[in-house]
């Protein structure tokens, strides 16, 4: 018998649904949802290439949507679920928005600022800190990223080889 999902797992699955939307667009598959009182009030997925914007990260989009729902820039009482550890920009936005809790799928050793390179989310240097939970559905969150980058490397190599053949004619 399958054990029931925890709330953290349930909402991380929703974040994974958002990540799959990014994947379908050819974007790095990162997804995010923001929950307030048991209800999803913001969703987002990575759209940097699609929008031609550095700011189009999953967390930023979800924060904008949640702020509209709440009618305030403060998202106190909210939990943010994200499939990949937030970068410095997103970690800063999370703290600025006063989000109480952050739940991460997998860590980002190259750019993560929720404990890997820096820990902006729990830093006592700021006037707000978020409670952080790491590793929720880590395998699933990591797998979608691994698959994306593996496919990207193959595609780029194929394109490079095709371009090389075109110049040899």
Secondary structure as a PSIPRED ss2 file (coil, helix, strand):
# PSIPRED VFORMAT (PSIPRED V4.0)

   1 X C   1.000  0.000  0.000
   2 X C   1.000  0.000  0.000
   3 X C   1.000  0.000  0.000
   4 X C   1.000  0.000  0.000
   5 X C   1.000  0.000  0.000
   6 X C   1.000  0.000  0.000
   7 X H   0.000  1.000  0.000
   8 X H   0.000  1.000  0.000
   9 X H   0.000  1.000  0.000
  10 X H   0.000  1.000  0.000
  11 X H   0.000  1.000  0.000
  12 X H   0.000  1.000  0.000
  13 X H   0.000  1.000  0.000
  14 X H   0.000  1.000  0.000
  15 X H   0.000  1.000  0.000
  16 X H   0.000  1.000  0.000
  17 X H   0.000  1.000  0.000
  18 X H   0.000  1.000  0.000
  19 X H   0.000  1.000  0.000
  20 X H   0.000  1.000  0.000
  21 X H   0.000  1.000  0.000
  22 X H   0.000  1.000  0.000
  23 X H   0.000  1.000  0.000
  24 X H   0.000  1.000  0.000
  25 X C   1.000  0.000  0.000
  26 X C   1.000  0.000  0.000
  27 X C   1.000  0.000  0.000
  28 X C   1.000  0.000  0.000
  29 X C   1.000  0.000  0.000
  30 X C   1.000  0.000  0.000
  31 X E   0.000  0.000  1.000
  32 X E   0.000  0.000  1.000
  33 X E   0.000  0.000  1.000
  34 X E   0.000  0.000  1.000
  35 X E   0.000  0.000  1.000
  36 X E   0.000  0.000  1.000
  37 X C   1.000  0.000  0.000
  38 X C   1.000  0.000  0.000
  39 X E   0.000  0.000  1.000
  40 X E   0.000  0.000  1.000
  41 X E   0.000  0.000  1.000
  42 X E   0.000  0.000  1.000
  43 X E   0.000  0.000  1.000
  44 X E   0.000  0.000  1.000
  45 X E   0.000  0.000  1.000
  46 X C   1.000  0.000  0.000
  47 X C   1.000  0.000  0.000
  48 X H   0.000  1.000  0.000
  49 X H   0.000  1.000  0.000
  50 X H   0.000  1.000  0.000
  51 X H   0.000  1.000  0.000
  52 X C   1.000  0.000  0.000
  53 X C   1.000  0.000  0.000
  54 X C   1.000  0.000  0.000
  55 X C   1.000  0.000  0.000
  56 X C   1.000  0.000  0.000
  57 X C   1.000  0.000  0.000
  58 X H   0.000  1.000  0.000
  59 X H   0.000  1.000  0.000
  60 X H   0.000  1.000  0.000
  61 X H   0.000  1.000  0.000
  62 X H   0.000  1.000  0.000
  63 X H   0.000  1.000  0.000
  64 X H   0.000  1.000  0.000
  65 X H   0.000  1.000  0.000
  66 X H   0.000  1.000  0.000
  67 X H   0.000  1.000  0.000
  68 X H   0.000  1.000  0.000
  69 X H   0.000  1.000  0.000
  70 X H   0.000  1.000  0.000
  71 X C   1.000  0.000  0.000
  72 X C   1.000  0.000  0.000
  73 X C   1.000  0.000  0.000
  74 X C   1.000  0.000  0.000
  75 X C   1.000  0.000  0.000
  76 X C   1.000  0.000  0.000
  77 X C   1.000  0.000  0.000
  78 X E   0.000  0.000  1.000
  79 X E   0.000  0.000  1.000
  80 X E   0.000  0.000  1.000
  81 X E   0.000  0.000  1.000
  82 X E   0.000  0.000  1.000
  83 X E   0.000  0.000  1.000
  84 X E   0.000  0.000  1.000
  85 X C   1.000  0.000  0.000
  86 X C   1.000  0.000  0.000
  87 X C   1.000  0.000  0.000
  88 X H   0.000  1.000  0.000
  89 X H   0.000  1.000  0.000
  90 X H   0.000  1.000  0.000
  91 X H   0.000  1.000  0.000
  92 X H   0.000  1.000  0.000
  93 X H   0.000  1.000  0.000
  94 X H   0.000  1.000  0.000
  95 X H   0.000  1.000  0.000
  96 X H   0.000  1.000  0.000
  97 X C   1.000  0.000  0.000
  98 X C   1.000  0.000  0.000
  99 X C   1.000  0.000  0.000
 100 X C   1.000  0.000  0.000
 101 X E   0.000  0.000  1.000
 102 X E   0.000  0.000  1.000
 103 X E   0.000  0.000  1.000
 104 X E   0.000  0.000  1.000
 105 X E   0.000  0.000  1.000
 106 X E   0.000  0.000  1.000
 107 X C   1.000  0.000  0.000
 108 X C   1.000  0.000  0.000
 109 X C   1.000  0.000  0.000
 110 X C   1.000  0.000  0.000
 111 X C   1.000  0.000  0.000
 112 X C   1.000  0.000  0.000
 113 X C   1.000  0.000  0.000
 114 X E   0.000  0.000  1.000
 115 X C   1.000  0.000  0.000
 116 X C   1.000  0.000  0.000
 117 X C   1.000  0.000  0.000
 118 X C   1.000  0.000  0.000
 119 X E   0.000  0.000  1.000
 120 X C   1.000  0.000  0.000
 121 X C   1.000  0.000  0.000
 122 X C   1.000  0.000  0.000
 123 X C   1.000  0.000  0.000
 124 X C   1.000  0.000  0.000
 125 X C   1.000  0.000  0.000
 126 X C   1.000  0.000  0.000
 127 X C   1.000  0.000  0.000
 128 X C   1.000  0.000  0.000
 129 X C   1.000  0.000  0.000
 130 X C   1.000  0.000  0.000
 131 X E   0.000  0.000  1.000
 132 X E   0.000  0.000  1.000
 133 X E   0.000  0.000  1.000
 134 X C   1.000  0.000  0.000
 135 X C   1.000  0.000  0.000
 136 X C   1.000  0.000  0.000
 137 X C   1.000  0.000  0.000
 138 X H   0.000  1.000  0.000
 139 X H   0.000  1.000  0.000
 140 X H   0.000  1.000  0.000
 141 X H   0.000  1.000  0.000
 142 X H   0.000  1.000  0.000
 143 X H   0.000  1.000  0.000
 144 X H   0.000  1.000  0.000
 145 X H   0.000  1.000  0.000
 146 X H   0.000  1.000  0.000
 147 X H   0.000  1.000  0.000
 148 X H   0.000  1.000  0.000
 149 X H   0.000  1.000  0.000
 150 X H   0.000  1.000  0.000
 151 X H   0.000  1.000  0.000
 152 X H   0.000  1.000  0.000
 153 X H   0.000  1.000  0.000
 154 X H   0.000  1.000  0.000
 155 X H   0.000  1.000  0.000
 156 X H   0.000  1.000  0.000
 157 X H   0.000  1.000  0.000
 158 X H   0.000  1.000  0.000
 159 X H   0.000  1.000  0.000
 160 X H   0.000  1.000  0.000
 161 X H   0.000  1.000  0.000
 162 X H   0.000  1.000  0.000
 163 X H   0.000  1.000  0.000
 164 X H   0.000  1.000  0.000
 165 X H   0.000  1.000  0.000
 166 X H   0.000  1.000  0.000
 167 X H   0.000  1.000  0.000
 168 X H   0.000  1.000  0.000
 169 X C   1.000  0.000  0.000
